[in-house]
Amino acid sequence: MPNTEPPSLVKSVAHALDILDVVARAGDSGVTLAELAPRVGMAKSSASASARTLAHYGFLHIEMPGPRFKLGFALLRYGDQVTRQTSLGQVALPILHELAESTGLTARLALNDDGYPVFVERVDGHGSVRFHATLGQRESPHATGAGKVILAYSPTPLVRRVIGEHGLPRYTDSTITEPDALMDELERVRLVGFGVDNEEESDGVVCVGAPVFDHLGTCLGALSLTGLKADLASDGVGPYGAAVMEAAQRITRTVQGGRR
């Protein structure tokens, strides 16, 4: 077969694209380094370096033990079509529309990216303020409703690793910045079933999140409602917590093979 590669081909870029293609074709199971290197025609050391570079920028996700490489959420930044192709996004989208319609708030779906929330779907409620958070990027794990939910249902060693990696930066006067205080907050989330960002990431903005689980009880991510505190009902976040919990439970039942 004749060589159809253009003479100006940049091999490092070509190798990176080959790696993404192999990982994408592997699906949910991902690929190990031993499987990846021969498929892209690279030495293990070179394949590892390229794959870890892609992971650094979010295009791949490294799962341990392994390493096992899977597609990263950065790909979601580049078009709604990629988002729609995620099975959880497909299940959640009509429920997000219902939630936004019934509450008037912005409804979003975040996936669990190794303890961090990555928002992949959003629906704005009628008349709600448009929040310009970029889809496909990791967001604060300790100062968002969805982030608290994901941490609350993650193993404690993972929670402590995320705290060590991300720190607990202060965004507002309400942000939790002490590890012990955050652990107490995560216990509260588990007790009530939803997490609240009470002006902890942005002044005047409240976010309420609830978990979505797979058939093994692993937290896949979280649904959340976001709005201005001044626009919320006078009886506080309780009704919104109940609404987002009910919606998240519907998605969980569908993911687990039950009826909505």
Summary of the structure (lengths in Angstrom):
residues: 260
radius of gyration: 19.9
end to end distance: 52.1
largest distance: 71.4
contacts: 841
relative contact order: 0.11
helix: 47%
strand: 19%
